[in-house]
Amino acid sequence: MSRRRPNILFFFTDDQRFDTIRALGNSRIITPHLDALVAGGLTFTHAHIPGGTCGAVCMPSRAMLHTGRTLFRLQDSGSQIPAEHVTLGATLQAAGYHTIGCGKWHNERAGFNASFSDGDEILMGGQDDHWNVPVYHFDPTGLYEGRLPILDRVGHYVYAEQTRWRHGDHVNVGVHSSDMLGNAGVRYVEQYAGCDKPFFLYLSFLAPHDPRCMPRQYLDMYDGVEIPLPPNYMAGHPFDNGELFVRDEKLAGFPRRPEEIQGHIREYCAMITHLDAQLGRVLDALKRSGQYENTIIIFSGDNGLAVGQHGLMGKQSCYEHSVRVPLIFAGPGIPRDARTDALVYLLDIFPTLCALLDLPVPETVDGQSFADVVREPAGRQARDALYLAYRDCMRGVKDRQHKLVEYVVEGQHTMSQLFDLENDPWERRNLAGRRDTAQIEQRLRKELLRFRTAWEDEQTELGRTFWTAFDAQPSATLLGQFRE
């Protein structure tokens, strides 16, 4: 790396699953700029989030990314970032970086200005109309008090009481959110070209989160493209997982119809292709500015999405489609066209960047650096196993081959799932409760219990609810009640 610390350009997307890049094996999707980034950097094929403690999984996911803290050590599911939880942006700012935040910030306001000294097109919320997003310009006071009126129309006549207020101080009318953030990214890359200090530019896109819409040209790119159903498509989830009717699950009818799911997949892919084009615009601006060779580029997403897999639509589960995310590192000192299957969390990015930049890791950070993997991926691993959780109804553990997921619904331990991910990557065959896999199941359950203590899960209300029911009703395997 050069004498001056490198810039950092961080692209973060919303609801983008791990297998949505053509260069990584998805032949139906069109992502030329992400493909080029894969060719020019190191791809983590097994990057994860731990899950979530609320239906809006992206909120704790983003809090974990910015604080490096584990799921149960956040405050209010990440809706609050206390001043004592040092953020990545604050750490880089203290090291002399210009820190710029644009796009979605699904956490409280004070945490944004603690992280960023500049920014624009800031969404203080979860999601909105992609064509008319209520956003803020950077507010040095950190208050972000602006409100914008909008009418809820019912019939032909609108009553005064149908006015509601959205958080924001302006709307870029008719400009899609991805274009809006592409514009902001180009503007800031050009603005900070030639500065004596490096920049950290965080571009947090709203796509491909629903409502799934995009300029028509990107949807038309999928005309005539066969959209196959995923191998684990189901008309409905086979059992009550405790979260079958959350908002995301209402985006498609019950039962799931094949043609409706194929329509959702087509629109999902088109949104990612449109997003990919905006990423390309920002990268082109970075090259024109002469800063490309001295910039660490990171691409990732906040969580996955089912879109018909296992009969689900959302991300409120511990299946691979929900907890695995794309992650690419590119830039000075990083191998090109390389891939690693190292198990990592997004919350590990914070300490990893600190290690790459030779910065001290704040004491409030829980994540584990995978900088050694970034520098030399061949043969290196990061974590041996991962802890997974969703609200008070699911807990799971995953190692390099197997995954165990336990379910508690309405105070009852209702289901165990064991998957051999090496031989069943779509998680279609449940091996739990079988005599021939009993030792694997028992080993993973022991690891699950170790994680619940290490992650302080039992100290939370959600954890107590889950584990009280789980401990009261041992699994069939532990009772020696096997199925063949």
Secondary structure by P-SEA (a helix, b strand, c coil): cccccbbbbbbbbccccccccccccccccccaaaaaaaaacccccccccccccccaaaaaaaaaaacccccccccccccccccccccaaaaaaaaccbbbbccccccccaaaaacccccccccccccccccccccccccccccccbbbbbbbccccccccccccccccccccccccaaaaaaaaaaaaaaaaccccbbbbbbbbbccccccccccccccccccccccccccccccccccccccccccccccccccccaaaaaaaaaaaaaaaaaaaaaaaaaaaaaaaaccccccbbbbbbccccccccccccccccccccccbbbbbbbcccccccccccccccccaaaaaaaaaacccccccccccccccccccccccccccbbbbbccccccccccccbbbbbbbccccccbbbbbcccccccccccccccccaaaaaaaaaaaaaaaaaaacccccaaaaaaaaaaaacccccccccccc
